[in-house]
Amino acid sequence: MNKKIQFRNDVMRNLIIYYLAILIPLLLIVHLAVAGSSIQFIMFLLIYLLPYRTFVDGSRLVNKQVITWGQIWKLLIPGERIHYFKELYFRK
């Protein structure tokens, strides 16, 4: 296995790193809501909610061998992430 892929696997398995990966961009988006324009806020919020969170959550689930890379797109379906709630947020 490639070292870069192995590093990403190890990082996304760490629950603290995962929480940082989802919270730091959210803090920046909240800052944009206060200081920036509303169009920038909406644009970054949509990017965060759709492709970014889908990729981050999907990467964590793939690295934990819960789903495959081909199943990540299913996380875009509303309500699909709730099936993996405990696996994403509580289990190391």
N, C-alpha and C positions, 0 to 999 in steps of 0.2 A: 504494500500500500504506500502510496505517495506520502511524504512527510507533511506536506501542506494539508492534505485531507485528514491525516491522523491528528494534526494539531487542532483543526476545526472540530473534529469529533470530540476530543478531550475537552475543549473549551465549552462547547454547547452542552455537555453533560453536567457541568458545574452549575448548580442552581443560582448561585450569586451572580455569576457572569451573565446568565440568562436574564435575570431580573434587571441587571444594569443595561443589557442590550435592548430591553423593552422600555425602560423608564427614562433613560437619558434623552433619547429623541423626543419623548413625550414632554419632558421639561422644556426642551427647546421650542416645541410647538406652542406650549402655554406661554412662553416668553413672546413668541410672535403674536399671539392673540392680544397681549397687552401692549406691545411696542410697535408691531408691524401693521400692515394693512390687512383688511379682512380677506381679500383675495389670496394673499400669500398664506394666511392661516388656513383657509379652506383647502388650498392646493396641497400644502404639506400634510394636513390632517388626512386627506384622502390617500396620499402616497403612503403615509404611515399605516393606515388601517388596511389597505388592500395589499399592495405588493410587499411592503416591508414586514409587517407582522405575519403574513402568510409564509414568507420565506424563513423568518426567524423561528416561528413555531414549528413549521415543517421540518427545518433542519434539526431542531431539538428532538422531534419525534422520530425522524430517520436515524439519528445518532443513537437513540435509545432502542432502536429496532422495533418500533411500534408500527410504523408505516414504511412504505418504500418511496423512493424519489418520485416515482410515477403517480403517487397518490397525493402529493402535496397540493395539487390544484384543487382538490376536494375541500380544502380548508377555506376556499373562497366562498363556498356555499354557506348562506346564513344558518347558524345553529350547528354547523358541523364541528366546530372547535369544542363545543360543550361535551362531546363524547370523550375528549382527551383532557378534560379539565384537571383531574387529579394527576395525570401523568405529566402535564406541562408545568403545573405550579407547585406541586407538593412533593413529588417523589424525586429523589436524587437519581 
